[in-house]
């Protein structure tokens, strides 16, 4: 257990997410932040934007003067940086995906256990109050039996240099869906393609089966869409719920809407499906907004100080990686592929 005063945290990588981590952590009076980035220009920008931060060109230069590390660099570098910190006995939070292979992640988890340090995965949406409310709604049975879930994560841009659109965006939705249903998908199938350039696939569809919940989910991912979309729709046989992360004041809507199917008489033939459509109230529950990244980073600091297990430990990141690897295998085989060691979440 560390003292409540003077925790020293290095943020490795001063890009988009690294900059946000620095903003959140440097806003706390009990944290001293060191920005680690090989770019002198980015280090200078960090000192100009955030009062009191220290800087270093590489993690090795800072490792003796820190207690914990946040890794916010390109995915291909995650394992090497995290292992450097873990071998030095430092606590580590790694942005998604935890690594670029389950073998790397297994090594990271094993080293954290050996060193007795915290290894946490940055699945930010599991710290989002709207996602927490949606889980509460699903678990309560308000929607009835979940028939299917549809998710979309679309935007124009943020092409990545070392991973495709599935590895870049799907960790968010796999994390959300398995969190909502309390289980990992049993298998996954995928369609993806590269639409422009000579790099990685930039549009994809994933279909995941959840055996225990007896339901499935479809996820649409794109770096090449004119509209920014961050939406999850849960369709139940009693009600339906929509989580729209871009909504200002109605991030969750519950629709008292559905379809009732009526049996036909024996031997009877109907020209149309004998159904009744239900359309009732739309309810938007109140949500107290707390920035998910701040909630996540605060939780990391709490775990570092108390030695408690994070809500999204390294093992959670490993689980998501196994789903991503199954998606890669499915893309190669053209059929659904089982997720290795898929188990209930928690």
NUBA-832649 format. One record per atom (N, C-alpha, C): residue in three letters; z, x, y. Coordinates in steps of 0.02 Angstrom, whole numbers, plus 50000, padded with zeros to 5 digits. Each point is the difference from the previous one (the first is absolute). Layout:
BEGIN
ALAZXY...
REM end
This chain:
BEGIN
UNK500005004349940UNK500004995750060UNK500005004450062UNK499544998350048UNK499965004050061UNK500424996950055UNK500195004150048UNK500394997550056UNK499594995150040UNK500344995550036UNK499664994950040UNK499725002950065UNK500145006450013UNK499755003050062UNK499455005149984UNK499525000550045UNK499555005650000UNK499535000749941UNK499734994649973UNK499525000649945UNK499345002850028UNK499735004949965UNK499395003450023UNK499424998049954UNK499484997050030UNK499444997349961UNK499355003150025UNK499605002549953UNK499335002450016UNK499494994649983UNK499554998750046UNK499434995649988UNK499395004449993UNK499715000349940UNK499435004349987UNK499354996050008UNK499615002050049UNK499384996550016UNK500094995750061UNK499695002150056UNK500074996150062UNK499344996350013UNK499824995749952UNK499434995550009UNK500244993150020UNK499634994849978UNK500174993250019UNK500694998049974UNK500115000649934UNK500644998049972UNK500555005050016UNK499835006450000UNK500505005150017UNK500274998850070UNK499554998450046UNK500224998650069UNK500474994150004UNK499884994949959UNK500454994349999UNK500685001749971UNK500005004149947UNK500645002249972UNK500405004050052UNK499665004450036UNK500345003950052UNK500294995450053UNK499624995150022UNK500244995250050UNK500634996549977UNK499994997549938UNK500574996349973UNK500615004549992UNK499915005849968UNK500575004449986UNK500275003350062UNK499565001950046UNK500235003450061UNK500354995250047UNK499914993549988UNK500354995050040UNK500734999149980UNK500205003249946UNK500704999649978UNK500395006050026UNK500574998950031UNK500395005550029UNK500315004649947UNK500034997749938UNK500325003949947UNK499505004149958UNK499385000350023UNK499485003549963UNK499675005450044UNK499915005949973UNK499605005250032UNK499355000649961UNK499444999450035UNK499344999749968UNK499625006650011UNK499715002549947UNK499535005650004UNK499314997649978UNK499515000850043UNK499314998149984UNK499665006049969UNK499754999249939UNK499655005449964UNK499264998249996UNK499595004150031UNK499284998949999UNK499655006750013UNK499485001349962UNK499655006450008UNK499615000450065UNK499874994250032UNK499624999850062UNK500455001350060UNK499865005350038UNK500395001450060UNK499914994450051UNK499404997150003UNK499874994650047UNK500444993949984UNK500064998349936UNK500414994249981UNK500755001550011UNK500205006049986UNK500705001850013UNK500164999450074UNK499545002450043UNK500104999450072UNK500034992750021UNK499564995949971UNK500004992850017UNK500674996849981UNK500285002149944UNK500644997349978UNK500565001650049UNK500025006250024UNK500525001950047UNK499924996550067UNK499394998550019UNK499874996550063UNK500204992649995UNK499924997249941UNK500124992849991UNK500724998449981UNK500335004549965UNK500674998549973UNK500495005450023UNK500464998050042UNK500485004750028UNK500465002849946UNK500095006550000UNK500495003249957UNK499775001949931UNK499374998349981UNK499795001849932UNK499865007549996UNK500135002749941UNK499825006949985UNK499335000049964UNK499695005849993UNK499365000349966UNK499975006149954UNK499564999549950UNK499875005649955UNK499294999249974UNK499695005649985UNK499314999949977UNK499944998249926UNK500525001449960UNK499984998349929UNK500714998549976UNK500044996549944UNK500654997949974UNK500455005949983UNK499715005349974UNK500405005949982UNK500385002850060UNK499694999550059UNK500335002650061UNK500614995850021UNK500014993749978UNK500534995550022UNK500524998549947UNK499855001649937UNK500394997549943UNK500735001950004UNK500175005850027UNK500705002250002UNK500414996350052UNK499674996550046UNK500344996850056UNK499974992449998UNK499864997249941UNK499954992849994UNK500384997549939UNK500154993450002UNK500344996849944UNK499544995449961UNK499484997550033UNK499564995149968UNK499295000750028UNK499524997449962UNK499295000750018UNK499654993449993UNK499594998350049UNK499534994449995UNK499305002849995UNK499654998449946UNK499325002649989UNK499504994750021UNK499625001450052UNK499504995250027UNK499345003650010UNK499775003449948UNK499395003850001UNK499494996749954UNK499375002549996UNK499524997249953UNK500275000049928UNK499834994949960UNK500294999249933UNK499945006049955UNK499465003950004UNK499915005749956UNK500545005350010UNK500334999950057UNK500525005050015UNK500714997649985UNK500074993549983UNK500674997149993UNK500435003649948UNK499725001049941UNK500405002949945UNK500235007150017UNK499555004250025UNK500195006950015UNK500555000350052UNK499944996250053UNK500505000150053UNK500674997149976UNK499964994549964UNK500624996849975UNK500365004649952UNK499635003349956UNK500315004449951UNK500315006250034UNK499685002450053UNK500295005550038UNK500684998050027UNK500044994050028UNK500634997650028UNK500514998649945UNK499794997049946UNK500474998349945UNK500285006349967UNK499585005049990UNK500235006349971UNK500515003450045UNK499954998750065UNK500495002950048UNK500624995650007UNK500034994649961UNK500594995650002UNK500004995250058UNK499414998650029UNK499954995450056UNK499824992949977UNK500224995150038UNK499844993049985UNK499304998650029UNK499624995549966UNK499304999250018UNK499794992650001UNK499674998150053UNK499644993650005UNK499265001650004UNK499604997149955UNK499285001449998UNK499624993650015UNK499545000450048UNK499564994450014UNK499584998349938UNK499774993749997UNK499594997949943UNK499305003250005UNK499675001349943UNK500294999849933UNK500445006149990UNK500484999449954UNK500485005549989UNK499655006549984UNK499464999749961UNK499605005949982UNK499304997649983UNK499595004349973UNK499334997949980UNK499914999949925UNK500565000849963UNK499984999149928UNK500714998449976UNK500054996549944UNK500664998449973UNK500345006349974UNK499615005049978UNK500305006349976UNK500385003450057UNK499695000250059UNK500345002950059UNK500634996150016UNK499944993349999UNK500584995850017UNK500565000949950UNK499835000649936UNK500515001149949UNK500385006550013UNK499645005250020UNK500325006350016UNK500464999350060UNK499794996350050UNK500414998950059UNK500644996249983UNK499934994749960UNK500584996049980UNK500495004349960UNK499735004049953UNK500435004349959UNK500375005150042UNK499665003050049UNK500325005050042UNK500544996950044UNK499884994050026UNK500514996650041UNK500624998749958UNK499904997849938UNK500584998849956UNK500385006549987UNK499635005349986UNK500315006449985UNK500405002650060UNK499714999250060UNK500335002650060UNK500534995250027UNK500014993949976UNK500484995150025UNK499854997850071UNK499355000050017UNK499804998150068UNK499644993350000UNK499944997150059UNK499654993650008UNK499255001250004UNK499634996349959UNK499274999850005UNK499814992750010UNK499714998550058UNK499854993150018UNK499254999450016UNK499714994349982UNK499304998650013UNK499944995450060UNK499525001450043UNK499914996050061UNK499584993749989UNK500264995349960UNK499684993549993UNK500294995450053UNK499735000750060UNK500304996950060UNK500064992549995UNK499524996749966UNK500004992750000UNK500594997149961UNK500325004049958UNK500594997549965UNK500614999950046UNK499915002650061UNK500524999750051UNK499814995250057UNK499484996149988UNK499744995350049UNK500364993349991UNK500294997350054UNK500384993849994UNK499584994149978UNK499355000050018UNK499564994549979UNK499875000349926UNK499905006049973UNK499905000849928UNK500644998149962UNK500575001850028UNK500634998149970UNK500084992449998UNK499814996650054UNK500044992750002UNK499514996949950UNK499405002949994UNK499514997449952UNK500275000749929UNK500325005549985UNK500305000949934UNK500544994749987UNK500404998750051UNK500524994949994UNK499694993249985UNK499444998450033UNK499654993749990UNK499734999549929UNK499675005349977UNK499715000049933UNK500554999549948UNK500545003950007UNK500535000249951UNK500394993449996UNK500034996450056UNK500384993750002UNK499664994349964UNK499365000849985UNK499634994649968UNK499714995050048UNK500065001350065UNK499744995450051UNK499264998549990UNK499635005049978UNK499274999249991UNK499834997149932UNK500494999649955UNK499854998049932UNK499765006049960UNK499614998749949UNK499725005449960UNK499455003550039UNK500025006650003UNK499495003750037UNK499355000149960UNK499484997050027UNK499364999649966UNK499605006450009UNK499995002550062UNK499675006450013UNK500205002450069UNK499875006450013UNK500125002950066UNK499365003450023UNK499844998950063UNK499425003250030UNK500235004350059UNK499785006350002UNK500205004550054UNK499395003350029UNK500035001450065UNK499455003450034UNK500285005050049UNK499725006049999UNK500205005450045UNK499365003350025UNK499774997850058UNK499345001850025UNK500055002750071UNK499545004550017UNK499955002450069UNK499375004250006UNK499855002050060UNK499445004350013UNK500275007050013UNK499905004649952UNK500205006850013UNK500595002549960UNK500265005750024UNK500515004049966UNK499755002549932UNK499375002349998UNK499755003349940UNK500425006149986UNK500175001249936UNK500435005549981UNK499595005749968UNK500225006250009UNK499615005649975UNK500125001749927UNK500554997349970UNK500165002249932UNK500154994449951UNK499984993850020UNK500094994449954UNK499544994250020UNK499854995649951UNK499584994350015UNK500414994250027UNK499664994450014UNK500344994450031UNK500544997049956UNK499925000549933UNK500514997449955UNK500645004050006UNK499955006649997UNK500595004350004UNK500314999850069UNK499604998750051UNK500264999850068UNK500364993550015UNK499704994349983UNK500264993550020UNK500374996249946UNK499775000549938UNK500294995949946UNK500745001349987UNK500265006250012UNK500735000849988UNK500424994850037UNK499794998150060UNK500374994850037UNK500014993549961UNK499424997749978UNK499964993449968UNK500295000049929UNK499905005449963UNK500325000549935UNK500764999850007UNK500255003550050UNK500715000050015UNK500244992950017UNK499644996650045UNK500204993350020UNK499994995249941UNK499455000049962UNK499924995149945UNK500525001149946UNK500125006349980UNK500495001249948UNK500714998650025UNK500115000950065UNK500654998350031UNK500104992449998UNK499484996250016UNK500054992750000UNK500144997249931UNK499665002949949UNK500034997249932UNK500505003649955UNK500325005250025UNK500505003849961UNK499715003049937UNK499365001950002UNK499705003549944UNK499375003550022UNK499825005249963UNK499385003550011UNK499434996349965UNK499395000650024UNK499444997049964UNK499945003149931UNK499814995949951UNK499915002649932UNK499325003449992UNK499504997750037UNK499355003249999UNK499644998850066UNK499485003950012UNK499644999550063UNK499255001249987UNK499594996250035UNK499285001250000UNK499795000950072UNK499435003350010UNK499815001750069UNK499255000250008UNK499784998150058UNK499325001250023UNK500065003650066UNK499665005750007UNK500015003550064UNK499345003650010UNK499845001450064UNK499385003650014UNK500055003750066UNK499605005250006UNK499925003550063UNK499404997050036UNK500124997450060UNK499474996550037UNK499645004550049UNK500365004950028UNK499705004550048UNK500235007149987UNK499625004950024UNK500195007049994UNK499965002549929UNK500305005849989UNK499985003249934UNK500705001249972UNK500494996550028UNK500695001049979UNK500234995049948UNK500594997350010UNK500314995749951UNK499814992750010UNK500164995949949UNK499894992750005UNK500384997350059UNK499664995550038UNK500324997250060UNK500114992549997UNK499814996849944UNK500144992949991UNK500164998949926UNK500484995649985UNK500204999049931UNK500334993249991UNK499974997649937UNK500384994249978UNK500395001949938UNK500654998449999UNK500425001149941UNK500224993349973UNK500014999549934UNK500294994249968UNK500565002449953UNK500604997450010UNK500585002249962UNK500324994149964UNK500155000949937UNK500364994949961UNK500745001849997UNK500424994950007UNK500735000749996UNK500234995949940UNK500175003449946UNK500114996649936UNK500604995450001UNK500575002450024UNK500604995949997UNK499954993950046UNK499715000850058UNK499914994450047UNK499424995549980UNK499605002349951UNK499424996249977UNK499544998150058UNK499875004950042UNK499564998850057UNK499595006250013UNK499554999650049UNK499605005850018UNK499925000350076UNK499775005750023UNK499895001150072UNK499335003550010UNK499684998350055UNK499385003250020UNK500125003250069UNK499805006350008UNK500105003650062UNK499335002550026UNK499844998450062UNK499395002350033UNK500195005550048UNK499675005849995UNK500155005850042UNK499375002450033UNK500045001950063UNK499405002650034UNK500175004250061UNK499625005550006UNK500005003850063UNK499404997950043UNK499614995249976UNK499374998450031UNK499954992550012UNK500434997550043UNK500024992850014UNK500104999150076UNK499664995250030UNK500064999350073UNK500684997250022UNK500364996949954UNK500644996850018UNK500585003549965UNK500535001150036UNK500615002749970UNK500384994349967UNK500135000649936UNK500344994849961UNK500565003149960UNK500584997050004UNK500585002049959UNK500334993649976UNK499764997449943UNK500214993249980UNK500134999749925UNK500524996249982UNK500154998549930UNK500104992549994UNK499624996849954UNK500054992849988UNK500264998949930UNK500564996449995UNK500304998449935UNK499884992649987UNK499624998449948UNK499834993149984UNK500434997649942UNK500424995150013UNK500424997049948UNK499764993149983UNK500264997249945UNK499784993349981UNK500374994550039UNK500495002050042UNK500344995250043UNK499865001150074UNK500025006250021UNK499865001850069UNK499635006650002UNK499785001950060UNK499665006450009UNK500295003550061UNK499995006649998UNK500285003950056UNK499505005550020UNK499975001250065UNK499565005150027UNK500425004850043UNK499955006449984UNK500325005250040UNK499455003650038UNK500024999550066UNK499515003250044UNK500375005250042UNK499925006349983UNK500385005250033UNK499785001150073UNK499434997350019UNK499755000950068UNK500194994350047UNK500324994949973UNK500224994450042UNK500595002050043UNK500004997950062UNK500545001750046UNK500644996149986UNK499944993649983UNK500604995949994UNK500024995549939UNK499505000249957UNK500004995949939UNK499755004249942UNK500375005249983UNK499765004649948UNK500014996749931UNK500434994949992UNK500014996349936UNK499894992750016UNK499544997049963UNK499904992850004UNK500034997149929UNK500394994649992UNK500044996649936UNK499644993350007UNK499514998949957UNK499584994050002UNK500224995349944UNK500204994050018UNK500154994949950UNK499334996849979UNK499625004049965UNK499314998349984UNK499885001549926UNK499594995949968UNK499845001349930UNK499504995149972UNK499885000749936UNK499534995849964UNK500334997649936UNK500014993349989UNK500264997149938UNK499424997649958UNK499975002249938UNK499474998149954UNK500254994449956UNK499594994749992UNK500194994249959UNK499595000049936UNK500334998449946UNK499664999749936UNK499554993949998UNK499425000649966UNK499554994349990UNK500174996649935UNK499814993849995UNK500134996349938UNK499615003149942UNK500244999149940UNK499675002749942UNK499284997649996UNK499565004749993UNK499294998349996UNK499674998550066UNK500414999950053UNK499744998550066UNK499625005950029UNK499514998450040UNK499615005250032UNK500014998850075UNK500155005250039UNK500024999250073UNK499475004450031UNK499694997450053UNK499485003950034UNK500315005650042UNK500604998950022UNK500355005250039UNK500685001249969UNK500295005750017UNK500675001749975UNK500504995050027UNK500404996849957UNK500484995050023UNK500615003350030UNK499985001450065UNK500545003450034UNK500224996250062UNK500625001650020UNK500264997550063UNK500195006050043UNK499795000050062UNK500155005550046UNK500614998350042UNK500475004650001UNK500614999050040UNK499975004450062UNK500174997150057UNK500015003850062UNK500604997750041UNK500505004550007UNK500614998250036UNK500145004750057UNK500645001350011UNK500215004050057UNK499845007549990UNK499955003450056UNK499955007350001UNK500625002650034UNK500375004349966UNK500635002650025UNK499955007550009UNK500255002450057UNK500025007250012UNK500725002150010UNK500325003249951UNK500715001850007UNK500105005450053UNK500594999850031UNK500175005050050UNK500115006749965UNK499735005350031UNK500095006749974UNK500265004550055UNK500545003549986UNK500245005050047UNK499605006349990UNK499665002350053UNK499565005849992UNK500395006450011UNK499965004349950UNK500275006850004UNK499445004549976UNK499785004750041UNK499435004249982UNK500085002749930UNK499534998549954UNK500085002249930UNK500075007549993UNK499635003950039UNK500065007349995UNK500705002250019UNK500284997050052UNK500685001950020UNK500504997949946UNK499904994149971UNK500454997849946UNK499955004849941UNK499405002149983UNK499905004749945UNK500335006750014UNK499875002850060UNK500285006650016UNK500764999850007UNK500264994550027UNK500734999350003UNK500304999949930UNK499654996649954UNK500244999749931UNK499995007049968UNK499475003850015UNK499965006849974UNK500595004250024UNK500144999650065UNK500565003950029UNK500664997849968UNK500094993549990UNK500614997549969UNK500075002849929UNK499445000149962UNK500035002649931UNK500145007549999UNK499715003750048UNK500145007250004UNK500745001250012UNK500294996150044UNK500715001150018UNK500484997649945UNK499824994749966UNK500464997149951UNK499865002349929UNK499395002549989UNK499805001949932UNK499814994149957UNK499914994150031UNK499824994049962UNK499264999949984UNK499814996049952UNK499314999649976UNK499594995750049UNK499415002350020UNK499594996050046UNK499724993749967UNK499834995250040UNK499684993949975UNK499305001649973UNK499685005150028UNK499345002149976UNK500045007449981UNK500305001549943UNK500095007049980UNK499355003149976UNK500015006349983UNK499415003349975UNK499704996549940UNK500444997249957UNK499774996449942UNK499554994150019UNK500164996950057UNK499594994350024UNK499305002550019UNK499975005750033UNK499365002950017UNK499605001849938UNK500345002549948UNK499685001649937UNK499704993849968UNK500364994450002UNK499744993749973UNK499344998050034UNK499995000550066UNK499404998150037UNK499425004749983UNK500155006449991UNK499485004849982UNK499684998349933UNK500404997649953UNK499724998149935UNK499534994150005UNK500134995550046UNK499534994450012UNK499355002750030UNK500065004750048UNK499415002950030UNK499585003849949UNK500335003549955UNK499635003749948UNK499664995149952UNK500324994449985UNK499684994949959UNK499394997150035UNK500044999450067UNK499424997550038UNK499435005049997UNK500155006550004UNK499485005149993UNK499674999649931UNK500424999249948UNK499734999449932UNK499574993849993UNK500214994550032UNK499614993849997UNK499335000750035UNK499995003750055UNK499375001150035UNK499525004049957UNK500265004649961UNK499575004149956UNK499764996149939UNK500454995849972UNK499834996549938UNK499644993450010UNK500104997150059UNK499704993550014UNK500374994249969UNK500625001249977UNK500394994649971UNK500745000850022UNK500394995049986UNK500715000350017UNK500345005649961UNK500455003650034UNK500375005449967UNK500754998750007UNK500365001549947UNK500724998949999UNK500355005050046UNK500544997850031UNK500425004350042UNK500515003349954UNK500025006650000UNK500465003649955UNK500734998750019UNK500384998249950UNK500734999050008UNK500164994750051UNK499584994850005UNK500144994650047UNK500634996349979UNK500474999550046UNK500654996849985UNK500194995650059UNK500544996249991UNK500274996150055UNK500245004750055UNK499914997950061UNK500215003950058UNK500754999250011UNK500335005550021UNK500714999550017UNK500435004049953
REM end
